[in-house]
Amino acid sequence: MIEFGSDYHLCSEKHTGGNTLFDVFPNVRLYACGRHAFSALLGHHDWKRIWIPAYFCYEVIAHIEQLHITVKLYNDFPNNPNVKQTIESLPTQEGDVLLRVNYFGIDLSTQALDIDIPIIEDHTLGLNSEWAKSSTADWCVASLRKSLPIAIGGMLWSPKQHTLPQSVELTNEVVELADKRYEAMSLKTAYLNHQFHQKDVFRNLYIETEQQIETLQVSRLDNRSIEIIAHLNIETWMNIKTENWETAHRLLTLYAIRHIENAKSPFSILLKCASNEERELLRKHLIQRHIYPAILWTMPEDSPFDEAKVYADTMLSVHCDARYDSDNIVHICKQIIGFYD
């Protein structure tokens, strides 16, 4: 049975050779996860406050709050037409740093900001975008396992060539966690090939290790993940995703299905529902058909940032990466279209 979405299985061996991540980003620090990149960076400076978009991963915000820095939220969300004005009007002060987020590779505005505090950019969901490749920020971070077929991984670099934090050692805890996640990926591969039938076994491994990631001490990335990154042709990997997205775009547009247009460096097929109720019904409809979309992200119910909250409550992210071919994407789109027929 074919399933779509959720965690990666082992699938990198088909896309080796050619330019790798290290050719695109030659001077980086690799960490066990994106949170470690934040920990290393914020620990490297004595910033007192960090401004973070209201539309962001609140688990990461909770992690940052534990790093002895005050979090201030500001109004930003995908396709925000007023982001420059919003940022430039923030009551910043000495000791502040600003986080900008590359939303799904669709918010590609690289307008210069007239602010006098350092800028960090999170390119987790737009790793292949021109914004990420040509950034002029002080610092950039990314969680690699969201875009690349590795078990764990985070990255930090400085477009302005600031001195990177001191390198960290690989911990035994991270080695053990990566081994567990690669075991889960291997079992999932066998499951998808009808050679293993106990889905709960690898699902429990994924869940267990996802919880463990939240408590890890800062560590560099494990050797197996580095080896995959060092051989994975990132251009081929990302281009297949773009081609898949273009296939979905043509079909969904033909049937007037509401989705977020993005033909340059898409992270996923982004569906925009009319209400939270519609989103939940569509999500259940797809899961029943073995398509597992993601919600990015859940915001607090009492959030005062109305536009960001509406986006969070009504969006759905459907995977279209290089695990899939055009026939798979057509199948996924038929299931989406079927919900609205």
C-alpha positions in Angstrom: 0.0 0.0 0.0 1.4 3.4 -1.0 1.3 6.1 1.7 2.1 9.7 1.3 3.7 12.2 3.8 4.9 12.1 7.3 8.5 11.0 8.1 11.0 10.1 5.5 11.9 6.5 4.7 15.4 5.6 3.3 15.3 7.1 -0.2 18.5 9.1 -0.8 20.5 6.5 -2.7 18.7 7.4 -6.0 19.8 11.0 -6.0 23.6 11.0 -5.6 26.3 12.8 -7.5 26.4 16.4 -8.6 26.1 19.5 -6.4 25.5 18.8 -2.7 24.3 21.0 0.1 27.9 21.8 0.9 28.4 23.2 -2.6 25.5 25.6 -2.1 26.4 26.5 1.5 30.1 25.9 1.9 30.8 27.4 5.3 28.3 26.0 7.8 28.0 24.4 11.3 26.0 21.2 11.4 24.0 20.3 14.4 21.7 17.5 15.5 18.6 19.7 14.9 17.6 23.2 14.2 17.0 24.0 17.9 20.7 23.3 18.5 21.6 25.9 15.8 19.5 28.4 17.8 21.1 27.3 21.0 24.6 27.6 19.7 23.9 31.0 18.1 22.1 32.6 21.0 24.7 31.2 23.4 27.4 32.8 21.2 26.0 36.3 21.8 24.7 38.4 24.7 21.4 39.5 23.1 18.7 40.3 25.6 15.6 40.1 23.4 14.6 38.3 20.2 11.8 39.4 18.0 10.0 36.4 16.5 7.1 36.3 13.9 3.8 35.4 15.5 3.3 32.7 12.8 6.1 30.3 13.7 6.7 26.9 15.4 5.7 27.4 19.1 7.7 24.4 20.2 10.8 26.2 18.9 9.7 29.4 20.6 9.4 27.5 23.9 12.9 26.2 23.4 14.3 29.7 22.7 12.6 31.0 25.9 14.6 28.5 27.9 17.9 30.1 26.6 17.6 33.1 28.9 16.5 35.5 26.3 13.2 37.4 26.2 10.9 36.6 23.3 8.9 39.4 21.7 6.4 38.5 19.0 5.6 40.6 15.9 2.9 40.4 13.2 4.2 38.3 10.3 2.8 35.5 8.3 3.0 34.1 4.7 2.6 36.6 1.9 2.3 39.5 4.4 2.3 42.6 2.3 3.2 44.9 5.2 6.2 43.0 6.7 8.8 45.7 5.9 6.7 48.4 7.5 5.9 46.2 10.5 9.5 45.3 11.2 10.8 48.9 10.8 8.2 50.2 13.2 9.1 47.7 16.0 10.3 49.4 19.2 13.7 47.7 19.1 16.5 48.6 21.4 20.2 47.8 21.9 20.6 44.2 22.7 17.8 43.0 20.4 18.0 40.6 17.5 15.3 40.0 14.9 14.2 36.6 13.4 12.7 36.5 9.9 11.1 33.4 8.5 11.2 32.1 5.0 7.7 30.8 4.7 7.5 27.7 2.5 9.8 29.4 -0.1 6.9 31.7 -1.0 7.9 34.8 0.9 10.8 35.7 -1.2 11.0 39.4 -0.4 14.6 40.4 0.1 13.9 44.1 0.6 16.6 45.8 2.7 15.3 46.5 6.2 16.1 49.9 7.8 16.8 48.6 11.2 20.0 48.7 13.3 19.8 45.3 15.1 21.2 42.0 13.8 19.0 39.7 11.7 18.6 36.0 11.8 16.7 34.2 9.1 15.1 30.7 9.3 15.2 29.0 6.0 13.9 25.6 7.1 11.0 25.7 4.7 12.8 27.5 1.9 16.2 25.9 1.8 16.3 25.9 -2.0 15.0 29.5 -2.4 17.1 32.3 -3.9 16.5 34.2 -0.7 18.3 31.4 1.3 21.1 31.2 -1.3 21.7 35.0 -1.6 20.8 36.1 1.9 22.4 39.2 3.4 21.4 38.4 6.9 23.8 38.3 9.8 22.9 34.7 10.5 20.8 31.9 9.0 19.5 28.7 10.5 17.6 25.7 9.1 16.3 22.4 10.2 17.5 20.0 7.5 15.3 17.0 8.2 12.3 18.9 7.0 13.7 19.1 3.4 16.3 16.4 3.1 16.0 12.6 3.6 18.0 12.4 6.8 17.0 11.3 10.3 18.0 14.5 12.1 19.9 17.7 11.3 20.2 21.4 11.7 22.5 24.0 10.1 23.9 27.5 10.9 25.7 29.8 8.6 26.5 33.5 8.3 26.0 35.2 4.9 28.0 38.2 6.4 30.9 35.8 7.3 30.6 36.5 11.0 32.7 34.1 13.2 30.7 31.0 13.7 30.2 29.5 17.2 32.8 27.1 18.3 32.2 23.6 16.9 30.7 21.1 19.3 31.3 17.4 19.7 29.0 14.5 18.7 27.3 13.1 21.8 26.5 9.5 22.4 22.9 10.4 23.0 22.6 11.8 19.4 24.4 8.7 17.9 21.8 6.5 19.7 18.9 8.7 18.6 20.0 8.8 15.0 20.5 5.1 14.9 16.9 4.6 16.2 15.5 7.0 13.6 17.5 5.3 10.8 16.1 2.0 12.0 12.6 3.5 11.7 13.4 4.8 8.2 14.6 1.4 7.2 11.6 -0.4 8.5 9.3 2.1 6.8 11.1 1.4 3.5 10.5 -2.3 4.0 6.9 -1.6 4.9 6.3 0.4 1.7 7.9 -2.4 -0.2 5.5 -4.9 1.4 8.4 -6.6 3.2 7.4 -5.6 6.7 3.8 -5.3 8.1 4.1 -3.9 11.6 3.6 -0.2 11.0 3.3 0.5 14.8 6.9 -0.6 15.3 8.5 2.2 13.2 5.8 4.7 14.0 6.5 4.2 17.7 10.2 4.7 17.0 9.5 8.0 15.2 7.3 9.2 18.0 9.7 8.2 20.8 12.7 9.9 19.1 10.7 13.0 18.2 10.1 13.5 21.9 13.8 12.8 22.7 15.0 15.5 20.3 13.4 18.1 22.5 15.7 17.2 25.4 19.0 16.7 23.6 22.2 18.5 24.7 23.7 20.5 21.9 25.6 18.2 19.6 26.9 18.1 16.1 25.2 16.0 13.4 25.8 12.3 13.3 28.2 10.8 10.8 25.5 8.9 8.8 23.5 12.0 8.2 26.6 13.9 7.1 27.5 11.2 4.7 24.0 11.3 3.1 24.2 15.1 2.8 27.7 14.9 1.3 26.5 12.7 -1.5 22.9 13.8 -2.1 22.4 15.8 -5.3 20.5 18.7 -3.8 19.6 20.2 -7.2 18.0 17.0 -8.4 16.3 16.4 -5.1 14.8 19.9 -5.0 14.0 20.1 -8.8 11.8 16.9 -8.5 9.8 18.6 -5.8 9.3 21.7 -7.9 8.2 19.6 -10.9 5.8 17.7 -8.6 4.4 21.0 -7.3 3.9 22.3 -10.8 1.9 19.1 -11.6 -0.2 19.7 -8.6 -0.6 23.4 -9.4 -2.0 22.6 -12.9 -4.5 20.1 -11.6 -5.7 22.1 -8.6 -6.0 25.3 -10.6 -8.0 23.4 -13.3 -10.5 22.4 -10.6 -10.4 25.7 -8.8 -9.1 24.3 -5.6 -7.8 27.0 -3.3 -4.0 26.7 -2.8 -1.1 29.0 -2.3 0.7 29.6 -5.6 4.5 29.1 -5.5 6.4 28.0 -8.5 9.9 29.0 -7.6 11.1 27.0 -4.6 8.0 25.3 -3.1 8.2 23.4 0.2 4.9 21.6 -0.3 1.4 21.9 -1.8 -0.2 24.5 0.4 -4.0 24.2 0.6 -6.0 27.2 1.9 -9.3 26.2 3.4 -12.3 28.6 4.0 -12.5 27.6 7.7 -10.9 25.5 10.3 -13.8 23.1 10.1 -13.2 22.6 6.4 -9.5 22.1 7.1 -10.2 19.4 9.6 -12.6 17.6 7.4 -10.2 17.7 4.5 -7.4 16.5 6.7 -9.5 13.5 7.8 -10.5 12.8 4.2 -6.9 12.6 3.1 -5.7 10.5 6.1 -8.4 8.0 5.4 -6.8 7.7 1.9 -3.3 7.2 3.4 -2.2 10.8 2.6 -0.8 12.4 5.8 -0.7 16.2 5.5 1.0 18.5 8.0 -0.3 21.5 9.9 2.3 24.3 10.2 1.8 25.6 12.7 -0.7 25.5 15.6 -0.9 28.9 17.3 -2.2 29.7 20.8 -5.9 30.2 20.9 -5.5 33.6 22.7 -3.1 34.9 20.1 -3.8 38.6 19.4 -2.3 38.3 15.9 -5.6 37.7 14.0 -4.2 37.4 10.4 -1.5 34.9 11.4 -4.0 32.9 13.4 -6.5 32.6 10.6 -3.7 31.4 8.3 -2.6 28.8 10.9 -6.1 27.6 11.4 -7.0 27.1 7.7 -3.8 25.9 6.0 -2.8 22.4 5.2 0.7 21.3 3.9 0.7 18.3 1.6 4.1 16.7 0.8 5.3 16.6 -2.8 9.0 16.0 -2.4 11.3 13.7 -4.4 9.9 10.5 -2.7 7.1 10.8 -5.2 6.7 10.9 -9.0 4.1 12.6 -11.2 1.7 9.7 -11.0 1.8 9.9 -7.2 1.1 13.6 -7.3 -1.8 13.1 -9.7 -3.2 10.5 -7.3 -2.9 12.9 -4.3 -4.6 15.7 -6.3 -7.4 13.4 -7.3 -8.1 12.8 -3.6 -8.0 16.5 -2.8 -10.4 17.2 -5.8 -12.6 14.4 -4.7 -13.2 16.1 -1.3 -14.6 19.1 -3.1 -16.7 17.3 -5.7 
